[in-house]
Amino acid sequence: GKRVLVTGTLPTLSRKQAEERIEELGGTVASSVSGNLDLLVAGEKAGSKLAKAEALGVEVMVAAEFEALGR
């Protein structure tokens, strides 16, 4: 039931595949970083969304850890 946003490039999943995995795991795909975001999945070159999430205290998960979920 968490709101999750993916940013940056993931090692083995496309953005669409990552969003499908979020939904399979019961989460909701978010479109932007805000105070009601529960988790940011950060891939390579995550950029400003990562910085904003950290500033807001949003939990950050590295892409490789996310990709291992549900396997």
mmJSON file of the N, C-alpha and C atoms, coordinates in Angstrom:
{"data_MODEL":{"atom_site":{
"group_PDB":["ATOM","ATOM","ATOM","ATOM","ATOM","ATOM","ATOM","ATOM","ATOM","ATOM","ATOM","ATOM","ATOM","ATOM","ATOM","ATOM","ATOM","ATOM","ATOM","ATOM","ATOM","ATOM","ATOM","ATOM","ATOM","ATOM","ATOM","ATOM","ATOM","ATOM","ATOM","ATOM","ATOM","ATOM","ATOM","ATOM","ATOM","ATOM","ATOM","ATOM","ATOM","ATOM","ATOM","ATOM","ATOM","ATOM","ATOM","ATOM","ATOM","ATOM","ATOM","ATOM","ATOM","ATOM","ATOM","ATOM","ATOM","ATOM","ATOM","ATOM","ATOM","ATOM","ATOM","ATOM","ATOM","ATOM","ATOM","ATOM","ATOM","ATOM","ATOM","ATOM","ATOM","ATOM","ATOM","ATOM","ATOM","ATOM","ATOM","ATOM","ATOM","ATOM","ATOM","ATOM","ATOM","ATOM","ATOM","ATOM","ATOM","ATOM","ATOM","ATOM","ATOM","ATOM","ATOM","ATOM","ATOM","ATOM","ATOM","ATOM","ATOM","ATOM","ATOM","ATOM","ATOM","ATOM","ATOM","ATOM","ATOM","ATOM","ATOM","ATOM","ATOM","ATOM","ATOM","ATOM","ATOM","ATOM","ATOM","ATOM","ATOM","ATOM","ATOM","ATOM","ATOM","ATOM","ATOM","ATOM","ATOM","ATOM","ATOM","ATOM","ATOM","ATOM","ATOM","ATOM","ATOM","ATOM","ATOM","ATOM","ATOM","ATOM","ATOM","ATOM","ATOM","ATOM","ATOM","ATOM","ATOM","ATOM","ATOM","ATOM","ATOM","ATOM","ATOM","ATOM","ATOM","ATOM","ATOM","ATOM","ATOM","ATOM","ATOM","ATOM","ATOM","ATOM","ATOM","ATOM","ATOM","ATOM","ATOM","ATOM","ATOM","ATOM","ATOM","ATOM","ATOM","ATOM","ATOM","ATOM","ATOM","ATOM","ATOM","ATOM","ATOM","ATOM","ATOM","ATOM","ATOM","ATOM","ATOM","ATOM","ATOM","ATOM","ATOM","ATOM","ATOM","ATOM","ATOM","ATOM","ATOM","ATOM","ATOM","ATOM","ATOM","ATOM","ATOM","ATOM","ATOM","ATOM","ATOM","ATOM","ATOM"],
"id":[1,2,3,4,5,6,7,8,9,10,11,12,13,14,15,16,17,18,19,20,21,22,23,24,25,26,27,28,29,30,31,32,33,34,35,36,37,38,39,40,41,42,43,44,45,46,47,48,49,50,51,52,53,54,55,56,57,58,59,60,61,62,63,64,65,66,67,68,69,70,71,72,73,74,75,76,77,78,79,80,81,82,83,84,85,86,87,88,89,90,91,92,93,94,95,96,97,98,99,100,101,102,103,104,105,106,107,108,109,110,111,112,113,114,115,116,117,118,119,120,121,122,123,124,125,126,127,128,129,130,131,132,133,134,135,136,137,138,139,140,141,142,143,144,145,146,147,148,149,150,151,152,153,154,155,156,157,158,159,160,161,162,163,164,165,166,167,168,169,170,171,172,173,174,175,176,177,178,179,180,181,182,183,184,185,186,187,188,189,190,191,192,193,194,195,196,197,198,199,200,201,202,203,204,205,206,207,208,209,210,211,212,213],
"type_symbol":["N","C","C","N","C","C","N","C","C","N","C","C","N","C","C","N","C","C","N","C","C","N","C","C","N","C","C","N","C","C","N","C","C","N","C","C","N","C","C","N","C","C","N","C","C","N","C","C","N","C","C","N","C","C","N","C","C","N","C","C","N","C","C","N","C","C","N","C","C","N","C","C","N","C","C","N","C","C","N","C","C","N","C","C","N","C","C","N","C","C","N","C","C","N","C","C","N","C","C","N","C","C","N","C","C","N","C","C","N","C","C","N","C","C","N","C","C","N","C","C","N","C","C","N","C","C","N","C","C","N","C","C","N","C","C","N","C","C","N","C","C","N","C","C","N","C","C","N","C","C","N","C","C","N","C","C","N","C","C","N","C","C","N","C","C","N","C","C","N","C","C","N","C","C","N","C","C","N","C","C","N","C","C","N","C","C","N","C","C","N","C","C","N","C","C","N","C","C","N","C","C","N","C","C","N","C","C","N","C","C","N","C","C"],
"label_atom_id":["N","CA","C","N","CA","C","N","CA","C","N","CA","C","N","CA","C","N","CA","C","N","CA","C","N","CA","C","N","CA","C","N","CA","C","N","CA","C","N","CA","C","N","CA","C","N","CA","C","N","CA","C","N","CA","C","N","CA","C","N","CA","C","N","CA","C","N","CA","C","N","CA","C","N","CA","C","N","CA","C","N","CA","C","N","CA","C","N","CA","C","N","CA","C","N","CA","C","N","CA","C","N","CA","C","N","CA","C","N","CA","C","N","CA","C","N","CA","C","N","CA","C","N","CA","C","N","CA","C","N","CA","C","N","CA","C","N","CA","C","N","CA","C","N","CA","C","N","CA","C","N","CA","C","N","CA","C","N","CA","C","N","CA","C","N","CA","C","N","CA","C","N","CA","C","N","CA","C","N","CA","C","N","CA","C","N","CA","C","N","CA","C","N","CA","C","N","CA","C","N","CA","C","N","CA","C","N","CA","C","N","CA","C","N","CA","C","N","CA","C","N","CA","C","N","CA","C","N","CA","C","N","CA","C","N","CA","C","N","CA","C","N","CA","C","N","CA","C"],
"label_alt_id":[null,null,null,null,null,null,null,null,null,null,null,null,null,null,null,null,null,null,null,null,null,null,null,null,null,null,null,null,null,null,null,null,null,null,null,null,null,null,null,null,null,null,null,null,null,null,null,null,null,null,null,null,null,null,null,null,null,null,null,null,null,null,null,null,null,null,null,null,null,null,null,null,null,null,null,null,null,null,null,null,null,null,null,null,null,null,null,null,null,null,null,null,null,null,null,null,null,null,null,null,null,null,null,null,null,null,null,null,null,null,null,null,null,null,null,null,null,null,null,null,null,null,null,null,null,null,null,null,null,null,null,null,null,null,null,null,null,null,null,null,null,null,null,null,null,null,null,null,null,null,null,null,null,null,null,null,null,null,null,null,null,null,null,null,null,null,null,null,null,null,null,null,null,null,null,null,null,null,null,null,null,null,null,null,null,null,null,null,null,null,null,null,null,null,null,null,null,null,null,null,null,null,null,null,null,null,null,null,null,null,null,null,null],
"label_comp_id":["GLY","GLY","GLY","LYS","LYS","LYS","ARG","ARG","ARG","VAL","VAL","VAL","LEU","LEU","LEU","VAL","VAL","VAL","THR","THR","THR","GLY","GLY","GLY","THR","THR","THR","LEU","LEU","LEU","PRO","PRO","PRO","THR","THR","THR","LEU","LEU","LEU","SER","SER","SER","ARG","ARG","ARG","LYS","LYS","LYS","GLN","GLN","GLN","ALA","ALA","ALA","GLU","GLU","GLU","GLU","GLU","GLU","ARG","ARG","ARG","ILE","ILE","ILE","GLU","GLU","GLU","GLU","GLU","GLU","LEU","LEU","LEU","GLY","GLY","GLY","GLY","GLY","GLY","THR","THR","THR","VAL","VAL","VAL","ALA","ALA","ALA","SER","SER","SER","SER","SER","SER","VAL","VAL","VAL","SER","SER","SER","GLY","GLY","GLY","ASN","ASN","ASN","LEU","LEU","LEU","ASP","ASP","ASP","LEU","LEU","LEU","LEU","LEU","LEU","VAL","VAL","VAL","ALA","ALA","ALA","GLY","GLY","GLY","GLU","GLU","GLU","LYS","LYS","LYS","ALA","ALA","ALA","GLY","GLY","GLY","SER","SER","SER","LYS","LYS","LYS","LEU","LEU","LEU","ALA","ALA","ALA","LYS","LYS","LYS","ALA","ALA","ALA","GLU","GLU","GLU","ALA","ALA","ALA","LEU","LEU","LEU","GLY","GLY","GLY","VAL","VAL","VAL","GLU","GLU","GLU","VAL","VAL","VAL","MET","MET","MET","VAL","VAL","VAL","ALA","ALA","ALA","ALA","ALA","ALA","GLU","GLU","GLU","PHE","PHE","PHE","GLU","GLU","GLU","ALA","ALA","ALA","LEU","LEU","LEU","GLY","GLY","GLY","ARG","ARG","ARG"],
"label_asym_id":["A","A","A","A","A","A","A","A","A","A","A","A","A","A","A","A","A","A","A","A","A","A","A","A","A","A","A","A","A","A","A","A","A","A","A","A","A","A","A","A","A","A","A","A","A","A","A","A","A","A","A","A","A","A","A","A","A","A","A","A","A","A","A","A","A","A","A","A","A","A","A","A","A","A","A","A","A","A","A","A","A","A","A","A","A","A","A","A","A","A","A","A","A","A","A","A","A","A","A","A","A","A","A","A","A","A","A","A","A","A","A","A","A","A","A","A","A","A","A","A","A","A","A","A","A","A","A","A","A","A","A","A","A","A","A","A","A","A","A","A","A","A","A","A","A","A","A","A","A","A","A","A","A","A","A","A","A","A","A","A","A","A","A","A","A","A","A","A","A","A","A","A","A","A","A","A","A","A","A","A","A","A","A","A","A","A","A","A","A","A","A","A","A","A","A","A","A","A","A","A","A","A","A","A","A","A","A","A","A","A","A","A","A"],
"label_entity_id":["1","1","1","1","1","1","1","1","1","1","1","1","1","1","1","1","1","1","1","1","1","1","1","1","1","1","1","1","1","1","1","1","1","1","1","1","1","1","1","1","1","1","1","1","1","1","1","1","1","1","1","1","1","1","1","1","1","1","1","1","1","1","1","1","1","1","1","1","1","1","1","1","1","1","1","1","1","1","1","1","1","1","1","1","1","1","1","1","1","1","1","1","1","1","1","1","1","1","1","1","1","1","1","1","1","1","1","1","1","1","1","1","1","1","1","1","1","1","1","1","1","1","1","1","1","1","1","1","1","1","1","1","1","1","1","1","1","1","1","1","1","1","1","1","1","1","1","1","1","1","1","1","1","1","1","1","1","1","1","1","1","1","1","1","1","1","1","1","1","1","1","1","1","1","1","1","1","1","1","1","1","1","1","1","1","1","1","1","1","1","1","1","1","1","1","1","1","1","1","1","1","1","1","1","1","1","1","1","1","1","1","1","1"],
"label_seq_id":[1,1,1,2,2,2,3,3,3,4,4,4,5,5,5,6,6,6,7,7,7,8,8,8,9,9,9,10,10,10,11,11,11,12,12,12,13,13,13,14,14,14,15,15,15,16,16,16,17,17,17,18,18,18,19,19,19,20,20,20,21,21,21,22,22,22,23,23,23,24,24,24,25,25,25,26,26,26,27,27,27,28,28,28,29,29,29,30,30,30,31,31,31,32,32,32,33,33,33,34,34,34,35,35,35,36,36,36,37,37,37,38,38,38,39,39,39,40,40,40,41,41,41,42,42,42,43,43,43,44,44,44,45,45,45,46,46,46,47,47,47,48,48,48,49,49,49,50,50,50,51,51,51,52,52,52,53,53,53,54,54,54,55,55,55,56,56,56,57,57,57,58,58,58,59,59,59,60,60,60,61,61,61,62,62,62,63,63,63,64,64,64,65,65,65,66,66,66,67,67,67,68,68,68,69,69,69,70,70,70,71,71,71],
"pdbx_PDB_ins_code":[null,null,null,null,null,null,null,null,null,null,null,null,null,null,null,null,null,null,null,null,null,null,null,null,null,null,null,null,null,null,null,null,null,null,null,null,null,null,null,null,null,null,null,null,null,null,null,null,null,null,null,null,null,null,null,null,null,null,null,null,null,null,null,null,null,null,null,null,null,null,null,null,null,null,null,null,null,null,null,null,null,null,null,null,null,null,null,null,null,null,null,null,null,null,null,null,null,null,null,null,null,null,null,null,null,null,null,null,null,null,null,null,null,null,null,null,null,null,null,null,null,null,null,null,null,null,null,null,null,null,null,null,null,null,null,null,null,null,null,null,null,null,null,null,null,null,null,null,null,null,null,null,null,null,null,null,null,null,null,null,null,null,null,null,null,null,null,null,null,null,null,null,null,null,null,null,null,null,null,null,null,null,null,null,null,null,null,null,null,null,null,null,null,null,null,null,null,null,null,null,null,null,null,null,null,null,null,null,null,null,null,null,null],
"Cartn_x":[0.793,0.0,0.832,2.121,2.983,2.989,3.236,3.403,4.891,5.216,6.609,6.896,8.064,8.512,9.852,10.011,11.283,11.949,13.247,14.002,15.363,15.906,17.194,17.031,18.168,18.194,18.403,17.542,17.66,18.542,19.318,20.25,19.596,18.487,17.93,16.459,15.786,14.364,14.158,13.184,12.773,11.902,11.629,10.763,9.39,8.856,7.538,7.547,8.592,8.691,8.776,9.518,9.641,8.291,7.552,6.238,5.265,5.352,4.509,4.858,6.136,6.556,6.021,6.059,5.519,4.058,3.292,1.868,1.654,2.48,2.381,2.627,3.51,3.833,2.85,1.819,0.775,0.971,1.95,2.201,1.48,1.553,0.997,2.153,2.163,3.223,2.933,3.907,3.771,4.417,4.016,4.554,5.561,5.612,6.555,6.932,7.999,8.456,7.65,7.038,6.294,6.306,5.719,5.692,4.914,4.02,3.242,3.844,5.054,5.762,6.365,6.197,6.729,8.123,8.407,9.669,10.108,11.395,11.992,12.98,12.809,13.758,14.73,16.0,16.995,17.951,17.926,18.858,20.026,20.791,21.904,21.381,22.129,21.789,20.415,20.169,18.869,18.607,19.621,19.496,18.687,17.932,17.253,16.134,15.496,14.436,15.009,16.196,16.852,17.16,17.711,18.041,16.788,15.711,14.468,13.897,13.924,13.407,14.201,15.514,16.351,16.043,15.844,15.525,14.193,13.246,11.93,11.903,13.019,13.065,12.375,12.222,11.598,12.594,12.127,12.98,13.471,14.767,15.363,15.881,15.572,16.046,16.868,18.043,18.845,18.193,18.412,17.751,18.0,19.234,19.547,18.739,18.556,17.762,16.301,15.776,14.406,14.215,15.172,15.056,15.056,15.654,15.69,14.367,13.5,12.221,11.312,10.58,9.581,10.13,11.4,11.989,12.02],
"Cartn_y":[-1.204,0.0,1.262,1.161,2.341,3.055,4.378,5.181,5.176,4.716,4.501,5.217,5.831,6.498,5.919,5.67,5.178,6.327,6.52,7.557,7.011,7.537,7.056,5.795,5.216,4.029,2.786,1.795,0.545,-0.432,-1.278,-2.179,-3.171,-3.796,-4.858,-4.682,-3.714,-3.503,-2.196,-2.188,-0.926,-0.192,1.066,1.84,1.174,0.75,0.115,-1.175,-1.984,-3.231,-2.932,-1.903,-1.529,-1.09,-0.311,0.15,-1.02,-1.977,-3.178,-3.974,-4.06,-4.778,-4.086,-2.758,-2.005,-2.38,-2.395,-2.72,-4.179,-5.096,-6.51,-6.701,-5.871,-5.966,-5.19,-4.597,-3.919,-2.433,-1.866,-0.435,0.36,1.671,2.598,3.39,3.524,4.271,5.759,6.494,7.946,8.63,9.873,10.596,11.673,12.015,13.055,12.864,13.543,13.506,14.52,14.051,14.936,14.345,15.051,14.606,13.326,12.965,11.735,10.534,10.69,9.581,8.7,7.372,6.456,5.952,5.773,5.14,5.647,5.966,6.322,5.229,4.641,3.657,4.428,4.45,5.271,4.43,4.652,4.003,4.926,4.558,5.398,6.755,7.803,9.168,9.586,9.309,9.626,11.125,11.933,13.381,14.088,15.101,16.013,15.349,14.325,13.65,12.966,12.4,11.774,12.821,13.943,15.011,15.519,15.704,16.195,15.173,13.881,12.835,12.791,12.876,12.865,14.066,15.226,16.44,16.307,15.551,15.362,14.185,13.449,12.302,11.064,10.988,9.82,8.672,7.468,6.281,6.085,5.773,5.552,4.116,3.44,2.081,2.101,1.478,1.414,0.431,0.669,-0.102,-1.602,-2.008,-3.438,-4.12,-3.438,-3.984,-4.123,-3.119,-3.181,-4.335,-4.5,-5.548,-6.937,-7.086,-8.383,-8.708,-7.707,-7.947,-8.825,-9.67,-10.454,-11.566,-11.869,-12.957,-14.219],
"Cartn_z":[0.0,0.0,0.0,-0.326,-0.298,-1.64,-1.573,-2.79,-3.128,-4.339,-4.73,-6.049,-6.128,-7.346,-7.753,-9.047,-9.592,-10.32,-10.062,-10.761,-11.149,-12.203,-12.694,-13.533,-13.916,-14.769,-13.921,-14.084,-13.344,-14.13,-13.419,-14.101,-15.065,-14.662,-15.503,-15.861,-15.266,-15.55,-16.295,-17.197,-17.808,-16.784,-17.023,-16.123,-16.033,-17.186,-17.213,-16.393,-16.527,-15.753,-14.262,-13.898,-12.482,-11.932,-12.7,-12.247,-12.127,-13.042,-12.941,-11.686,-11.357,-10.15,-8.9,-8.88,-7.735,-7.529,-8.605,-8.508,-8.108,-8.623,-8.243,-6.747,-6.192,-4.772,-3.897,-4.512,-3.749,-3.565,-4.25,-4.131,-5.205,-5.063,-6.038,-6.637,-7.946,-8.618,-8.488,-7.964,-7.825,-9.024,-9.277,-10.428,-10.049,-8.761,-8.343,-6.872,-6.483,-5.096,-4.298,-3.212,-2.328,-0.924,-0.005,1.383,1.608,0.67,0.867,0.136,-0.392,-1.026,0.068,-0.06,0.955,0.621,-0.672,-1.059,-2.423,-2.541,-3.822,-4.187,-5.363,-5.876,-6.76,-6.375,-7.053,-7.878,-9.179,-10.086,-10.393,-11.435,-11.869,-12.318,-12.029,-12.428,-11.905,-10.63,-10.021,-9.965,-9.785,-9.897,-8.831,-9.268,-8.347,-7.554,-8.119,-7.373,-6.133,-6.253,-5.102,-4.041,-4.448,-3.503,-2.788,-3.535,-2.942,-1.957,-2.339,-1.453,-0.152,-0.262,0.947,1.829,1.219,1.982,2.71,2.113,2.731,3.708,3.796,4.699,4.158,2.841,2.209,2.192,2.476,2.419,0.991,0.849,-0.469,-0.536,-1.647,-1.874,-3.162,-3.138,-4.36,-5.333,-6.616,-7.671,-7.551,-7.262,-7.179,-6.075,-4.964,-3.855,-4.274,-4.986,-5.481,-6.443,-7.359,-8.366,-7.744,-6.566,-5.887,-5.18,-4.979,-4.302,-5.151,-4.517,-5.204,-6.076,-5.908,-6.692,-5.902],
"occupancy":[1.0,1.0,1.0,1.0,1.0,1.0,1.0,1.0,1.0,1.0,1.0,1.0,1.0,1.0,1.0,1.0,1.0,1.0,1.0,1.0,1.0,1.0,1.0,1.0,1.0,1.0,1.0,1.0,1.0,1.0,1.0,1.0,1.0,1.0,1.0,1.0,1.0,1.0,1.0,1.0,1.0,1.0,1.0,1.0,1.0,1.0,1.0,1.0,1.0,1.0,1.0,1.0,1.0,1.0,1.0,1.0,1.0,1.0,1.0,1.0,1.0,1.0,1.0,1.0,1.0,1.0,1.0,1.0,1.0,1.0,1.0,1.0,1.0,1.0,1.0,1.0,1.0,1.0,1.0,1.0,1.0,1.0,1.0,1.0,1.0,1.0,1.0,1.0,1.0,1.0,1.0,1.0,1.0,1.0,1.0,1.0,1.0,1.0,1.0,1.0,1.0,1.0,1.0,1.0,1.0,1.0,1.0,1.0,1.0,1.0,1.0,1.0,1.0,1.0,1.0,1.0,1.0,1.0,1.0,1.0,1.0,1.0,1.0,1.0,1.0,1.0,1.0,1.0,1.0,1.0,1.0,1.0,1.0,1.0,1.0,1.0,1.0,1.0,1.0,1.0,1.0,1.0,1.0,1.0,1.0,1.0,1.0,1.0,1.0,1.0,1.0,1.0,1.0,1.0,1.0,1.0,1.0,1.0,1.0,1.0,1.0,1.0,1.0,1.0,1.0,1.0,1.0,1.0,1.0,1.0,1.0,1.0,1.0,1.0,1.0,1.0,1.0,1.0,1.0,1.0,1.0,1.0,1.0,1.0,1.0,1.0,1.0,1.0,1.0,1.0,1.0,1.0,1.0,1.0,1.0,1.0,1.0,1.0,1.0,1.0,1.0,1.0,1.0,1.0,1.0,1.0,1.0,1.0,1.0,1.0,1.0,1.0,1.0],
"B_iso_or_equiv":[0.0,0.0,0.0,0.0,0.0,0.0,0.0,0.0,0.0,0.0,0.0,0.0,0.0,0.0,0.0,0.0,0.0,0.0,0.0,0.0,0.0,0.0,0.0,0.0,0.0,0.0,0.0,0.0,0.0,0.0,0.0,0.0,0.0,0.0,0.0,0.0,0.0,0.0,0.0,0.0,0.0,0.0,0.0,0.0,0.0,0.0,0.0,0.0,0.0,0.0,0.0,0.0,0.0,0.0,0.0,0.0,0.0,0.0,0.0,0.0,0.0,0.0,0.0,0.0,0.0,0.0,0.0,0.0,0.0,0.0,0.0,0.0,0.0,0.0,0.0,0.0,0.0,0.0,0.0,0.0,0.0,0.0,0.0,0.0,0.0,0.0,0.0,0.0,0.0,0.0,0.0,0.0,0.0,0.0,0.0,0.0,0.0,0.0,0.0,0.0,0.0,0.0,0.0,0.0,0.0,0.0,0.0,0.0,0.0,0.0,0.0,0.0,0.0,0.0,0.0,0.0,0.0,0.0,0.0,0.0,0.0,0.0,0.0,0.0,0.0,0.0,0.0,0.0,0.0,0.0,0.0,0.0,0.0,0.0,0.0,0.0,0.0,0.0,0.0,0.0,0.0,0.0,0.0,0.0,0.0,0.0,0.0,0.0,0.0,0.0,0.0,0.0,0.0,0.0,0.0,0.0,0.0,0.0,0.0,0.0,0.0,0.0,0.0,0.0,0.0,0.0,0.0,0.0,0.0,0.0,0.0,0.0,0.0,0.0,0.0,0.0,0.0,0.0,0.0,0.0,0.0,0.0,0.0,0.0,0.0,0.0,0.0,0.0,0.0,0.0,0.0,0.0,0.0,0.0,0.0,0.0,0.0,0.0,0.0,0.0,0.0,0.0,0.0,0.0,0.0,0.0,0.0,0.0,0.0,0.0,0.0,0.0,0.0],
"pdbx_formal_charge":[null,null,null,null,null,null,null,null,null,null,null,null,null,null,null,null,null,null,null,null,null,null,null,null,null,null,null,null,null,null,null,null,null,null,null,null,null,null,null,null,null,null,null,null,null,null,null,null,null,null,null,null,null,null,null,null,null,null,null,null,null,null,null,null,null,null,null,null,null,null,null,null,null,null,null,null,null,null,null,null,null,null,null,null,null,null,null,null,null,null,null,null,null,null,null,null,null,null,null,null,null,null,null,null,null,null,null,null,null,null,null,null,null,null,null,null,null,null,null,null,null,null,null,null,null,null,null,null,null,null,null,null,null,null,null,null,null,null,null,null,null,null,null,null,null,null,null,null,null,null,null,null,null,null,null,null,null,null,null,null,null,null,null,null,null,null,null,null,null,null,null,null,null,null,null,null,null,null,null,null,null,null,null,null,null,null,null,null,null,null,null,null,null,null,null,null,null,null,null,null,null,null,null,null,null,null,null,null,null,null,null,null,null],
"auth_seq_id":[1,1,1,2,2,2,3,3,3,4,4,4,5,5,5,6,6,6,7,7,7,8,8,8,9,9,9,10,10,10,11,11,11,12,12,12,13,13,13,14,14,14,15,15,15,16,16,16,17,17,17,18,18,18,19,19,19,20,20,20,21,21,21,22,22,22,23,23,23,24,24,24,25,25,25,26,26,26,27,27,27,28,28,28,29,29,29,30,30,30,31,31,31,32,32,32,33,33,33,34,34,34,35,35,35,36,36,36,37,37,37,38,38,38,39,39,39,40,40,40,41,41,41,42,42,42,43,43,43,44,44,44,45,45,45,46,46,46,47,47,47,48,48,48,49,49,49,50,50,50,51,51,51,52,52,52,53,53,53,54,54,54,55,55,55,56,56,56,57,57,57,58,58,58,59,59,59,60,60,60,61,61,61,62,62,62,63,63,63,64,64,64,65,65,65,66,66,66,67,67,67,68,68,68,69,69,69,70,70,70,71,71,71],
"auth_comp_id":["GLY","GLY","GLY","LYS","LYS","LYS","ARG","ARG","ARG","VAL","VAL","VAL","LEU","LEU","LEU","VAL","VAL","VAL","THR","THR","THR","GLY","GLY","GLY","THR","THR","THR","LEU","LEU","LEU","PRO","PRO","PRO","THR","THR","THR","LEU","LEU","LEU","SER","SER","SER","ARG","ARG","ARG","LYS","LYS","LYS","GLN","GLN","GLN","ALA","ALA","ALA","GLU","GLU","GLU","GLU","GLU","GLU","ARG","ARG","ARG","ILE","ILE","ILE","GLU","GLU","GLU","GLU","GLU","GLU","LEU","LEU","LEU","GLY","GLY","GLY","GLY","GLY","GLY","THR","THR","THR","VAL","VAL","VAL","ALA","ALA","ALA","SER","SER","SER","SER","SER","SER","VAL","VAL","VAL","SER","SER","SER","GLY","GLY","GLY","ASN","ASN","ASN","LEU","LEU","LEU","ASP","ASP","ASP","LEU","LEU","LEU","LEU","LEU","LEU","VAL","VAL","VAL","ALA","ALA","ALA","GLY","GLY","GLY","GLU","GLU","GLU","LYS","LYS","LYS","ALA","ALA","ALA","GLY","GLY","GLY","SER","SER","SER","LYS","LYS","LYS","LEU","LEU","LEU","ALA","ALA","ALA","LYS","LYS","LYS","ALA","ALA","ALA","GLU","GLU","GLU","ALA","ALA","ALA","LEU","LEU","LEU","GLY","GLY","GLY","VAL","VAL","VAL","GLU","GLU","GLU","VAL","VAL","VAL","MET","MET","MET","VAL","VAL","VAL","ALA","ALA","ALA","ALA","ALA","ALA","GLU","GLU","GLU","PHE","PHE","PHE","GLU","GLU","GLU","ALA","ALA","ALA","LEU","LEU","LEU","GLY","GLY","GLY","ARG","ARG","ARG"],
"auth_asym_id":["A","A","A","A","A","A","A","A","A","A","A","A","A","A","A","A","A","A","A","A","A","A","A","A","A","A","A","A","A","A","A","A","A","A","A","A","A","A","A","A","A","A","A","A","A","A","A","A","A","A","A","A","A","A","A","A","A","A","A","A","A","A","A","A","A","A","A","A","A","A","A","A","A","A","A","A","A","A","A","A","A","A","A","A","A","A","A","A","A","A","A","A","A","A","A","A","A","A","A","A","A","A","A","A","A","A","A","A","A","A","A","A","A","A","A","A","A","A","A","A","A","A","A","A","A","A","A","A","A","A","A","A","A","A","A","A","A","A","A","A","A","A","A","A","A","A","A","A","A","A","A","A","A","A","A","A","A","A","A","A","A","A","A","A","A","A","A","A","A","A","A","A","A","A","A","A","A","A","A","A","A","A","A","A","A","A","A","A","A","A","A","A","A","A","A","A","A","A","A","A","A","A","A","A","A","A","A","A","A","A","A","A","A"],
"auth_atom_id":["N","CA","C","N","CA","C","N","CA","C","N","CA","C","N","CA","C","N","CA","C","N","CA","C","N","CA","C","N","CA","C","N","CA","C","N","CA","C","N","CA","C","N","CA","C","N","CA","C","N","CA","C","N","CA","C","N","CA","C","N","CA","C","N","CA","C","N","CA","C","N","CA","C","N","CA","C","N","CA","C","N","CA","C","N","CA","C","N","CA","C","N","CA","C","N","CA","C","N","CA","C","N","CA","C","N","CA","C","N","CA","C","N","CA","C","N","CA","C","N","CA","C","N","CA","C","N","CA","C","N","CA","C","N","CA","C","N","CA","C","N","CA","C","N","CA","C","N","CA","C","N","CA","C","N","CA","C","N","CA","C","N","CA","C","N","CA","C","N","CA","C","N","CA","C","N","CA","C","N","CA","C","N","CA","C","N","CA","C","N","CA","C","N","CA","C","N","CA","C","N","CA","C","N","CA","C","N","CA","C","N","CA","C","N","CA","C","N","CA","C","N","CA","C","N","CA","C","N","CA","C","N","CA","C","N","CA","C","N","CA","C","N","CA","C","N","CA","C"],
"pdbx_PDB_model_num":[1,1,1,1,1,1,1,1,1,1,1,1,1,1,1,1,1,1,1,1,1,1,1,1,1,1,1,1,1,1,1,1,1,1,1,1,1,1,1,1,1,1,1,1,1,1,1,1,1,1,1,1,1,1,1,1,1,1,1,1,1,1,1,1,1,1,1,1,1,1,1,1,1,1,1,1,1,1,1,1,1,1,1,1,1,1,1,1,1,1,1,1,1,1,1,1,1,1,1,1,1,1,1,1,1,1,1,1,1,1,1,1,1,1,1,1,1,1,1,1,1,1,1,1,1,1,1,1,1,1,1,1,1,1,1,1,1,1,1,1,1,1,1,1,1,1,1,1,1,1,1,1,1,1,1,1,1,1,1,1,1,1,1,1,1,1,1,1,1,1,1,1,1,1,1,1,1,1,1,1,1,1,1,1,1,1,1,1,1,1,1,1,1,1,1,1,1,1,1,1,1,1,1,1,1,1,1,1,1,1,1,1,1]
}}}
